[in-house]
Amino acid sequence: MVQAPSKPLTLAEFLQLPETKPASEYVDGQIIQKPMPQGKHSAIQGELVPAINGVVKPQRVARAFPELRCTFGDRSIVPDIAVFLWSRIPCDENGEVANTFSAAPDWTIEILSPAQSQTKVTKNILHCLKHGTQMGWLIDPDEKTVFVYRPKQETEVFDQPDESLPAPSFAELQLTSKALFAWLLG
């Protein structure tokens, strides 16, 4: 028996579906489930979020969010870390952080997992840049490398231990590759 191909879901229909664990993303009309984070991914994410927030949150400059759904430009993605300028964080009627973020983050950070496609992750970072993101990081724990993306600029590669990693102008984060990957040590 031949089955008729199912009609692709729209973004609105995708957003009505229950959340999955790990999260699913809506990209180019397709639903793509992110791989389950593993040890290296979790270690870096768990240290990097508070490191960023320690620099930007006290002065209410920005805030880093782990695994936050961001829906914009006909995509719904879940960066490993999404950093939003304080003035761009949506609030609900109580003045609390809203549940829905309908904008690109100001800084998007992805940590590559072993089963994850670097191409798909890079496309999400480039999509963010196209929609107003100031900077994107792609962290590859296995290669001890950070790729830094900025709008309309050449990609920079940071793989030397003592190199300072660039951060957006609003985040005075002082972090070297060596310090970032030291978070992997047991």
Salt bridges, closest charged atoms under 4 A:
GLU13 OE2 - LYS7 NZ 3.99
GLU19 OE2 - ARG69 NE 2.85
ASP28 OD1 - ARG75 NH2 3.53
ASP80 OD1 - LYS34 NZ 3.02
ASP80 OD1 - HIS41 NE2 3.08
ASP106 OD2 - ARG88 NH1 2.80
GLU110 OE1 - LYS34 NZ 3.73
ASP142 OD1 - LYS40 NZ 3.26
GLU156 OE2 - ARG150 NH2 2.94
